[in-house]
Amino acid sequence: MTLPETGERKALFTFGYSRHSDQDAAQPVRRRVVVVGAGPVGLAFAVDLRLRGFDVVLVDDADRIGEGSRGICYSKRTLEILDRYGVGKPCVDKGVVWKIGQVFSRDELVYQFDLLPEDGHKMPAFINLQQYYLEHYLVERAAELGVEIRWRNKLIALTQTNDGAIIDIETPEGPYKLDCEWLIAADGARSTIRALMGLEWRGEVFEDRFLIADVKMKEAFPSERWFWFEPPFHHGHSALLHKQPDDVWRIDLQLGPDADAREEQKPENVIPRIRQMLKHDKFELEWVSLYTFQCRRIDRFVHGRIVFIGDAAHQVSPFGARGANSGIQDGENLAWKLALVLNGEAGEKLIETYNDERSAAADENILHSTRSTDFIAPRSRQELRFRDAALALARKTAFAQRMINSGRLSTPALYDSALSTPDRDKWNSPARPGAVAPDAPMRDAKGNDTWLLDNLGGVEKLLVFPNGAALPKVDGMQTLVGGKDITDESGLAAHRLDATPGSAFLFRADQVLAARWRKPDSAAIGEARRRLRGEMLP
Ligand SMILES: Cc1cc2nc3c(=O)[nH]c(=O)nc-3n(C[C@H](O)[C@H](O)[C@H](O)COP(=O)(O)OP(=O)(O)OC[C@H]3O[C@@H](n4cnc5c(N)ncnc54)[C@H](O)[C@@H]3O)c2cc1C
């Protein structure tokens, strides 16, 4: 059995450095949008903006992906976004689809959950996929769309200006400068941009150390998330098991705050732990590392024309799979707003709503992540007593099962947003203004199977459930008419939206519901659209 040394595993995908003519310019060349960081978040954002027709320069200090092992779980909402970007299918085809979680206390099952009990959604509740595959698909798509990716281009300095930022970039052939109309900081948890701007983190650092091991083996366990509190094979701590593609299994073992990182990563220490868990030694270690984590954020995500997304703006523990998922959702929230601003269709204050909406989402993620972490790794005797009592009760009563927190998994944020039009009618649906549109199976005009979200796409749209009355007329509004453009044969779309004949739903370009009416009129729709451009903002 061989264990590659941490940090020395061969990169899965490498890309070369190449010189760009911007490096030879006498004056810094002005670019509309420069994204720093080709992690999953920067890549996904660049793809979104490119799909909206804008030139995007994406710089990254590395020239490879796949050296480490990080994210594996991607949520339904993220998959829906990735699908719109053109990479949902390869991710789902390659990934391990799952929706069931089992939680054990010692060796007894105490709780089981199903993250998507109903049918009628294009995307599954979750997939497991090594982060380097996700990044690889995104790099391919970005390149195909013409995003200019500049590898081995490291941002080393920046000067904020009234209309953007001038950045200094180091390359193997020396430094150069770029003049950015907008600078998007997607440079991860160690964000250079954050450090250069002197922005402080606010939040908590957790001391417990966790060992992750990616283990290659043929195993017949089901594709489910299995979590143990104090299992017999790992006394006093917690353990987590996830299946990944290529017969790779992710094992997460809590080691406590005093674990010695160097010692614990040695094969002679890792292998016995895993042998004890699996009760055999027919496995190969593919990757081992130790990590601690933080639940924290910077105060503001928007600083003039410098905007932070992903880990550069906020970080969480991995237990709810909220890191990359929420970062990709940041990018989606920002892209359509920035596109309107760049097109001159909205003022810059629209970008403030990115700050408001995604700050609230980050707070929610941090809250969930902190609570999960406190439950998994209690920091006081009192927390431990509460945890043990909840686990003991959960064996006997259903209500205590809801207190078991092995990581509440990523769900999309519900925006309490100044862009949403308050309801004037009564509705009975969780899909309310500020919520992502629910998906549903539909038929297109030719009678082919299709999905509601595919038809909403990435543009602002009005969905009308007609009742025979004349449709409201709104200039320049893209409209989907039920029974004509798409048909809701199963009735699931109407059910999930609580639509009645005559209802209309206005969706933002990120598929979030902005407004709904039982009896729409052109004036109300026009006003809701102006609100979406930030015209009602104070
Ligand atoms: C063990 C573990 C498990 C996890 N599991 C999950 C999970 O299941 N699901 C999930 O959603 N998330 C998970 N996460 C979190 C996820 O990995 C991160 O949230 C995600 O990588 C953040 O993406 P990002 O693009 O914001 O940042 P990063 O992935 O860190 O990318 C930042 C990029 O910026 C580049 N860069 C940095 N500085 C500069 C500079 N000065 N100039 C140019 N480029 C620069 C870096 O090279 C890098 O490519 C997990 C994390 C860990 C550690």
The ligand as an SDF file (V2000), in Angstrom:
LIG
                    3D

 53 58  0  0  0  0  0  0  0  0999 V2000
  -12.3250   18.8090    3.7200 C   0  0  0  0  0  0  0  0  0  0  0  0
  -13.2540   19.7360    2.9930 C   0  0  0  0  0  0  0  0  0  0  0  0
  -14.4630   19.2610    2.5480 C   0  0  0  0  0  0  0  0  0  0  0  0
  -15.3540   20.1180    1.9150 C   0  0  0  0  0  0  0  0  0  0  0  0
  -16.5440   19.6220    1.4660 N   0  0  0  0  0  0  0  0  0  0  0  0
  -17.3920   20.4210    0.7980 C   0  0  0  0  0  0  0  0  0  0  0  0
  -18.5830   19.8930    0.2370 C   0  0  0  0  0  0  0  0  0  0  0  0
  -18.8420   18.6980    0.3350 O   0  0  0  0  0  0  0  0  0  0  0  0
  -19.4000   20.7510   -0.4290 N   0  0  0  0  0  0  0  0  0  0  0  0
  -19.1060   22.0830   -0.5700 C   0  0  0  0  0  0  0  0  0  0  0  0
  -19.9020   22.8080   -1.1730 O   0  0  0  0  0  0  0  0  0  0  0  0
  -17.9690   22.6010   -0.0790 N   0  0  0  0  0  0  0  0  0  0  0  0
  -17.1030   21.8090    0.5870 C   0  0  0  0  0  0  0  0  0  0  0  0
  -15.9190   22.3070    1.0410 N   0  0  0  0  0  0  0  0  0  0  0  0
  -15.6190   23.7330    0.8350 C   0  0  0  0  0  0  0  0  0  0  0  0
  -15.1100   24.0100   -0.5850 C   0  0  0  0  0  0  0  0  0  0  0  0
  -13.9760   23.2310   -0.8560 O   0  0  0  0  0  0  0  0  0  0  0  0
  -14.7880   25.4930   -0.6980 C   0  0  0  0  0  0  0  0  0  0  0  0
  -15.8760   26.2310   -0.1900 O   0  0  0  0  0  0  0  0  0  0  0  0
  -14.5380   25.9190   -2.1490 C   0  0  0  0  0  0  0  0  0  0  0  0
  -13.3380   25.3970   -2.6460 O   0  0  0  0  0  0  0  0  0  0  0  0
  -14.4770   27.4470   -2.2450 C   0  0  0  0  0  0  0  0  0  0  0  0
  -14.2900   27.7860   -3.5720 O   0  0  0  0  0  0  0  0  0  0  0  0
  -13.6430   29.1750   -3.9990 P   0  0  0  0  0  0  0  0  0  0  0  0
  -13.6190   29.1540   -5.4930 O   0  0  0  0  0  0  0  0  0  0  0  0
  -14.3460   30.2800   -3.2890 O   0  0  0  0  0  0  0  0  0  0  0  0
  -12.1780   29.1490   -3.3960 O   0  0  0  0  0  0  0  0  0  0  0  0
  -10.9610   28.1800   -3.7400 P   0  0  0  0  0  0  0  0  0  0  0  0
  -11.4630   26.8460   -4.1520 O   0  0  0  0  0  0  0  0  0  0  0  0
  -10.0490   28.2490   -2.5900 O   0  0  0  0  0  0  0  0  0  0  0  0
  -10.2930   28.8340   -5.0130 O   0  0  0  0  0  0  0  0  0  0  0  0
   -9.5480   30.0370   -4.9090 C   0  0  0  0  0  0  0  0  0  0  0  0
   -8.6450   30.1280   -6.1190 C   0  0  0  0  0  0  0  0  0  0  0  0
   -7.9820   31.3980   -6.0700 O   0  0  0  0  0  0  0  0  0  0  0  0
   -6.6270   31.2180   -6.4280 C   0  0  0  0  0  0  0  0  0  0  0  0
   -5.8760   32.3220   -5.8280 N   0  0  0  0  0  0  0  0  0  0  0  0
   -5.6790   32.5560   -4.5120 C   0  0  0  0  0  0  0  0  0  0  0  0
   -4.9500   33.6750   -4.3400 N   0  0  0  0  0  0  0  0  0  0  0  0
   -4.7050   34.1710   -5.5770 C   0  0  0  0  0  0  0  0  0  0  0  0
   -4.0000   35.3090   -6.0620 C   0  0  0  0  0  0  0  0  0  0  0  0
   -3.3860   36.1690   -5.2330 N   0  0  0  0  0  0  0  0  0  0  0  0
   -3.9200   35.5080   -7.3970 N   0  0  0  0  0  0  0  0  0  0  0  0
   -4.5250   34.6420   -8.2530 C   0  0  0  0  0  0  0  0  0  0  0  0
   -5.2090   33.5480   -7.8480 N   0  0  0  0  0  0  0  0  0  0  0  0
   -5.2930   33.3220   -6.5220 C   0  0  0  0  0  0  0  0  0  0  0  0
   -6.2620   29.8490   -5.8660 C   0  0  0  0  0  0  0  0  0  0  0  0
   -5.1660   29.2660   -6.5390 O   0  0  0  0  0  0  0  0  0  0  0  0
   -7.5450   29.0720   -6.1360 C   0  0  0  0  0  0  0  0  0  0  0  0
   -7.5200   28.4590   -7.4070 O   0  0  0  0  0  0  0  0  0  0  0  0
  -15.0140   21.4760    1.7000 C   0  0  0  0  0  0  0  0  0  0  0  0
  -13.7730   21.9420    2.1400 C   0  0  0  0  0  0  0  0  0  0  0  0
  -12.9080   21.0940    2.7750 C   0  0  0  0  0  0  0  0  0  0  0  0
  -11.5700   21.6120    3.2360 C   0  0  0  0  0  0  0  0  0  0  0  0
  1  2  1  0
  2  3  1  0
  2 52  2  0
  3  4  2  0
  4  5  1  0
  4 50  1  0
  5  6  2  0
  6  7  1  0
  6 13  1  0
  7  8  2  0
  7  9  1  0
  9 10  1  0
 10 11  2  0
 10 12  1  0
 12 13  2  0
 13 14  1  0
 14 15  1  0
 14 50  1  0
 15 16  1  0
 16 17  1  0
 16 18  1  0
 18 19  1  0
 18 20  1  0
 20 21  1  0
 20 22  1  0
 22 23  1  0
 23 24  1  0
 24 25  2  0
 24 26  1  0
 24 27  1  0
 27 28  1  0
 28 29  2  0
 28 30  1  0
 28 31  1  0
 31 32  1  0
 32 33  1  0
 33 34  1  0
 33 48  1  0
 34 35  1  0
 35 36  1  0
 35 46  1  0
 36 37  1  0
 36 45  1  0
 37 38  2  0
 38 39  1  0
 39 40  1  0
 39 45  2  0
 40 41  1  0
 40 42  2  0
 42 43  1  0
 43 44  2  0
 44 45  1  0
 46 47  1  0
 46 48  1  0
 48 49  1  0
 50 51  2  0
 51 52  1  0
 52 53  1  0
M  END
$$$$
